[in-house]
């Protein structure tokens, strides 16, 4: 994260906020399942299998569609080359708009699967040599790096290395708060707002330029 230039760090923060927003909207629509946080859904899948409930089918479907989104986003990213970020974000915007239409016609569960595809695709934006370098829809790896950078601060080795990781986590959390509020105020129209935000971020990513490469240590920071 901190190896990227400032303009790209700001883009990553905006994308994390979008992921938090969409995850909150999906969570409220599904009543306890996530459209971007697949660790939580994997736990739900295990619990559902143990108790033989329909929750297993929902959680498993969300995990599968998220992986499908990662695959599709990666294919688009590789085809787009240096313009991978705007290309993937256009895909994300289209998927979010599709989810809004699907929710109006088929209900929240069907729309949530489309949202999961969109969130999976978003993770293809910051990648290098086939590996995600900045986790945008999950924060476990970011929080681990935050703790490591705080330890470095205590040792007097790195005064500000913790700040980008904290900013990324705060962006996702703030985005989730905004998504919950938007769902309460606007109902199903909250997804349309997410699609519009993704479109704006696509334009900003075109201005920011290509993500480029990062060090091996930064690639390890992206794990969930």
N, C-alpha and C positions, 0 to 999 in steps of 0.2 A: 504493500500500500504506500509506504513512505518513499519508495524508490520511484514512484511515478511523479511527473511534474504536477504542480499545483492545480492546473486546469483539469487534469484527469482525476485527481483526488476529489475535486469538487463534483465532477460527474459521477464518480462512484458513490459519493454521499447522497446525491440526488436519486440514484438508482436504488440504494438501500432504503431510502425513504419511500420510494414507490413500492418496493417489495413489502415493507411493513404495512403500508396502506392496503394493498391488495390482500395480504394475509389476514388482516383484521376483518375486512369485508367478507372474505370467504369463511373465516372462523365463525362470524356471527350468523351467516347464512346457513351453515352446516351444524351449528350448535356444538362445537367441540372438536372439529377437525381442521387441519391446516391445508393451505394451498401452496405454501412455499417451505414450511418447516417440516421436512420429511423425517427427521429423527422422532418428532412427536407422533407422526402418523405411523411410523414403524412400531413404536410402543403400543399405540392403539390397535394396530394389526395383531400384535402378539396377544394383547388382552382379549381382543375379539375372538381370536382362534381358541384361546383357552376356555372362554365362556360360551363359545358357539353362538355368537350374536351376529346380526347383520353389520355391526360396526367393522368387522373384519373385511367385508366386501368393499365398504366405502374407503377405508384406510388403504387397502391394497390397490384399489382403483386409482386413488390419488397418487400413490407412489409410482405406479406404472405410467400414468399420464405425465407426471413430472419428468421421469426418465425419458419419455418420448419427446418432451419439450427440449430437454438438454440435447438430445440427439439431433432434432430438427434445427435448433439454434446453432449447433456446432457445424452442421452442414452448410447453413446459410453463411455463417461467419467465415468459413474457409473459402467459400465461393466468392465472397465479397472482398477478400484480401484486406487492403489498408482501410477500407471503409466498412469493416466488420461491425463497428459499434452502431452507426446509423442504420445499417441493413438489419441487424438483429432487433434494434429498437422499433423499426417499422413493423417487423414481424410481431413483436410483442404488442404494439398498439393495435394491430389488426386482430390479434387473438383476444385482447381485452374487449374490443368492440364486439367481436363475435360472442364473447361470454355475456355481454349485456343483452344482446338480442336473444340468446339462448335462454337466459333467465326469464325474460318476459314471456317466452313461448313454452318452455319445458320445465321451468322451476330451478330452484337453487342448487340442487345436487348436480344436475347436468351442467349448469354454468360453472360450478366449482371445478369440475374436471377440465374444462377449457382454461380456467384461471391457472390451474396447476401446470398445464402445458406452457402457458405464457411465462410463468415464473421459472420453469425449468430452462426455457429458451434464454431468459435474461442472463443466466450464468455463463453463457458463451461469450459475453462481451469482453471480459477481462480474462484472457487465456493466453498461454504461451507454450508452444510445443505440445499441444494437446492437454495441458493441465490448467485448471482454474487458478488464477493468481490472486484474485480478490473475491471472496465469498460475498455475494450481494444479498442472498435470500436466507442466509443462516449466519449465526453470530458466535457459535461455540469457538471456532478457530480464532475469530477476532478477539474474543474475551481472553483466550489463552495467551495470545500475543500481547494483549494489554497488560496482563499480569506479568509477563516476562519483561516488558519494557519498563514497568514500574519497578521491578527488581533491579533492572539496569540503572534506573534513576537513583535508587537507594545506594547502589554501589558507586555512583558518581560517574558512570560511563556514558550515559545518554540522557540529556536533559529533557528532550522533547519527543523522543521516539514513541511515547505512549499516546500522544495526542491524536494522530490520525485514526488509531484503532478506537479510541473513545468516541471520536466524532462519527465514525461509521456506525457504532452501536447506538449512539444517541439518535442518529438519523432514522434508523429502522424503528426505534421505539417511538419517536415523534410521528413517523409516518403511520404506525399502527394506531396511535391516538387519533390522528386525523381521519383515518379510515373508519374507525369506530364511530366518530362523530358524524361523518358523512353518511354512513349507513343509517344512523338514527334520524338524520335530518332529511335525507333525499331518497332513502330506500334503494330500490334497484338502480336508480340513476347514478348512484355512487360509482358504479363500474364505468360508466361513460366518462366520468371525470378522470379516472385512472387511465383510460385510453388516451384522453387528451393530453395528460401529463407525459405519457410515454412518447407521444408525437412531438411535444416540445423538447423532451430530452434527446430525441433523435436529431433534431436540428442543432441542439447545443453540442452533441457529440460530433457532428460533422465539423463544427467550428473548432472544437477542442483538438481534433486530429487523432491519429491512430494510437491505440494503447501502447504498442511496442512491446519490447521484452523487459524482463525483470530478472533478478537474481534467483538462484536456487532457494535461498532462505525465505524469500518472499513467496515463492510457490508453496512452500510448506506452511505458510501462515494462513492459507485459504481453507484448510480442512475444517469440516463441520464438527 
